[in-house]
Amino acid sequence: MDSPSTILIVDDEPSGRELLEDLLAPQGYRLAFASNGAEGLQKAVELTPDVILLDVMMPWMDGYEVCRKLRANPVLAEVPIILLTALDDRDSRIYGLEAGADEFLTKPIDRGELRTRVRTITRLNRYRRLHLERSKFDQIVESAPDGILIVDTDTTIGLTNPATYQMLRVAEPSLVGQKLVEFVAASHRQQFDEMLRTVLADATRVLALELELIRHSGEKFSAEISARYFSWDDRPAVQIHVRDVTTRKELEAQFLRAQRLQSIGTLVGGIAHDLNNVLTPVLVASQLLREGQTGAERNRLLATIERSAHRGAEIIRQILGFARGVEGAGHKVLQVRHLVSEMEKLVQDTFPRSIQIKARSKLGLWPVRGDATQLHQVLMNLCLNARDAMPEGGLLKIEAENFTVTEDLARAHPDAKMGHYVKLSVTDTGAGVPKEVLPKLFDPFFSTKEAGKGTGLGLTTATGIVKSHNGFVTVESEAGRGARFSVYLPADEQGEASVNELADHPLPQGQGELILVVDDEPSIVEIIQATLERFGYRVLTAADGAEAVALYAKHQPEISLVLTDAMMPFLDGPALVRALQKLNPNVRVMGMSGLMEVEKMEELFDATTLSFLVKPFNSAGLLKSLHQALSGMQPEIA
């Protein structure tokens, strides 16, 4: 219900004020009184009334002068003024209108006329104010850089602004009447529906989330969405605010990549040390094999070489994966124990030997949904902080366990919600953090390290990543007693994390198919040829793309598949594929590379290859992928 209109009565005669009060109070107006012009001006400034009833004949400052002063005030310039006067001549009325009055009532006042005039003028003034407020609102909405929409309970758009049309790349009249949910990416519609249901059920809630929207052209973009309850034409609706965060996400991705490379830089000494440890047994064992060994000794040396090669490949895989991880590739179901295991290997190999590493994942961990690269970065930031807190050495523990957030904890932490989580903890025995510093730890650019030793962005970045996974971070610490940082990630109890394991089956044999192997590294060509011939294939080899084209032209009817490296001089893998397709549009190609992610390889080869082999690969991976490609099965990435 609207609040009652306020009427200011300015009259120096108490009897005049009482008469007006008797006439207007029963009508439900809120009345205020002033006994002279100066007091009337002061009350008008305080109240900004809907109507002013102003007596003309007053001592010191008459009604005409009060009227002029009211009109000179920008805030009061539009407030309706009714002059009350015993003068009924034409000149007095003209003088009052020139002073700024809207109406005249002649004393003695007709009761019915007074009530009608006041009722009419208060309504007109209310409408005027509403129109002005609506005009200001329209200007704000029209000029807002972000999208603003009103949607009903089934997301049908009832109102929107130009920024929304520009954001979705649609013509202005065409959005109203469409369903906003149709512009939400399929993978995020459930979250969007849950948000709308929540705000419609609770008018006090304001919810926000980040999701993908789809432009009219089909292009996807990242957006921040906030929603609140809104009454639209007396029916429940939702007011939605949309912000395109594509540019921000790109900048965040660049920053995360730079920070990962900085983290790798701090570990480079340990990496070099560990790789030298890997290469030493390979070199020594190779020399011993040349000297001639017995069967048992020979097998032992070969096993040592194989273990060292696997260890070296794992170190390179971890470092490259961490350094060039792809942000925004979408969250996948993950097993946290794998994250803990990989981080344990990385810090074990690169941190000073004075720091003891202990990692533990409890049995039966729930899977989580997330970006493995980003979660690696969170753990890396926390582990690097722990290392820096223990310059003289100490104990670093990385632990994972299932955790249920109760109502009390959810109330205590603004980002926590009741439910099942997986808790990742990084604990050190270092210097700890004083209590007065704890609240500032997650602030941007705040650092407990010496000047030049830290950016103050590590924990801020980690917290931002965890929040983007709908999780939260806590810290427990005391000065001199170490610190424990805990990351809580929502459990995905319905998900099953994929585990890429080769089944222990006999390696597939070839049936005499002819394979063209193309690589500029002679040792790789030699070992692939030996492996394939050992398992029943025939092999042609080429050292570059140009030689491969010549061989394929000569032996095209016989060649079943081309196995080519991506990066070669003169004619690289993608160019070779295009050249072969001109000879045979149905040519079968398998790509391999040791430098790029599978997604980049697919883009480089223009998605024309059957599968990809990521170097280093073993004979099982090579033979299995080749068998699948030749048999028409969907190959796995090896």
C-alpha positions, 0 to 999 in steps of 0.5 A: 500500500502506498504511504499517505501523502504529506501536506504542509500547512503554513498559516500564522492563524491558529484557527486557520491551521485547526480548520484545515486539520479538521478538513484534511485529517479524516482523509488520511493525509499526513499533516505538518504545520508552520506558523510563519514563512521562515518556519514553512521554508524550513519544514518544506526542506525537511519533508519535501511534501506532496502539497503545500497549503500557503496563506498569503497574508502573513507578517514578516514574509508573506505567502508570495515571497515564500512561494518565490523562495520555494520555487528557487530551491531545485528540490522544491521547485516542482512541489504543488503550492495552493495559495489561500487568500481572502483576496479575490481580485484578478491582479492578486491571482496573477501576482500569485501565479507569477510567484509560482503558485499552482492553485488559488482557494479563496477564504472562506474555504469551501470544504468540498472544493478544498478536499477535491483540489487537494486530492486531485493535485496530490494524485497528479504530483504522485504520478509526476514523481513516479514518471520522473523516477521511471524516466531516471530508471529507464535511463539507467537501464538503457545506458547500463553496460551489463544486461538487465532482464525481467523474466517470468517463472518459465524464463520468458523475457518480459523486459530487457535493455540494449546491452542484452541485445548487443551481448546476445547479438540479436535485433532489439525487438526479438528478445521479448517473448523468448525464453532466456534458458534457450540462451544458456549452454546445455551443460549449465541449464540445471544450475540456472534452473536451480538458481531461479527456483531458489530466488522464486521460493525465497524473495530475500535471496540474491544468488550469483553464478558463472556460466556459459551463454550462447549468442544468436550466432551459436558462439559461447561466452562466459557470463556472470549471472545474478538473480533476485525476486521481482514482482512484475505486473503483480506476478512473481518474476526474476530480475536478472543481471548479466555481465560478459566476463570473456575478457576477464577470463582471458586475462585470468588465464594469462595470469594463471599461465604466467604464475604457473611458469613462475612456479616452475622457475622456482623448482628448476634446480630440483628438476635439473637434479632429478633429470640428471639422476634419471639419465645417469643409470641410463648412460651407465647401463648402456655402457655396461650392455656394450661390454657384454653381459650374462642373460640375467645381468642384461635383463636387470640393466634393461629393466633399470633403463626402462624404469629410468625412462618412465621416471623421466617421462613422468617428470616431463609430463607433469612439468609440461602439463602444469606449465601449459595447462588449458584453462576453460576446457571444462570441468571433468570428474576427477579422483583427488587421490591422483592429484595428491599422488602427482603433487607428492611426486613433483614436490618430492623430486624438486623440494630440498631434501631437508623437507620431509614429504608425507602424502596420504589419501583416505580410502573411498574418496568421493570424486570431484568435478573440476579442472585438473590443471587449476587444482594442481595450481592450487596445491602447488601454490600451497606447497610452495608457501609451505616450503618457503615457511620452512627454510631450515627444513621440516615436515610437509603433509598433503592429505585428502579425506571425505568431509561433510559440511554441517549447518554450523560450518556453513553459517561460519563460512560465507562460501560454504554450503551444507553437503559432502565435500572432499577436503585437501589439506597442506600442512607445514611445521614452519614459522606459522602466521600470527593471529592478527595477520590471518584475516589478511592472508587472502587479500590481493598483494598481501604477503608475509614474505620479504619484499621481492620474495613474493607477489602476494597473489598466490593465495588470492589466485588459489582462492579464486580457483577454488571458488570457481569450483564452488568450494572454499578455503580455510586456514589454521595457524599460530605463530611458531606452530606451522600452518594448515590450509584446507581446500574443500571441493564439492563431492560429485558422488554420481560421477566416476573418474576415468582412469586410463589403464592398459588392460593386461592382455596380449599385444595385438598382432598385425596381419602383414599390413604395410605401414608408412612411418614418417619421422625426422628422428632416426632413432624413433623410426628405427625403434618403431620399425623394429616393433611393428615388424616384430608384431607382424606388420610390414614397414616403409620409413621416411625421414621427412614429409617430402620423402613420404609423399614420394613413397606413398605415391609409389606404394599407395595401393598397398599402404594401410596407414601413415604414422607421422610426426607433427613437427618435421622440417620442410614438410610437417605432419599437417602439410603432409596430410593435406598432400596425401589427401590430394592423392587419396581422400580416404588416406588413413593417418595417425599423428604423434608428437612430444610437444603438444596437447592432444587438443592442439594436435587435433587443431593442427591436423584439422581433425583428419587423423584417426588418433594420436600418440603422445611421446613418449609412448611404449610398444603396448600403446603403439600396437593397441592404437594401431590395431584399433585404427586399422580395425575401424574401432574408435581409437584411444589416445595413447 
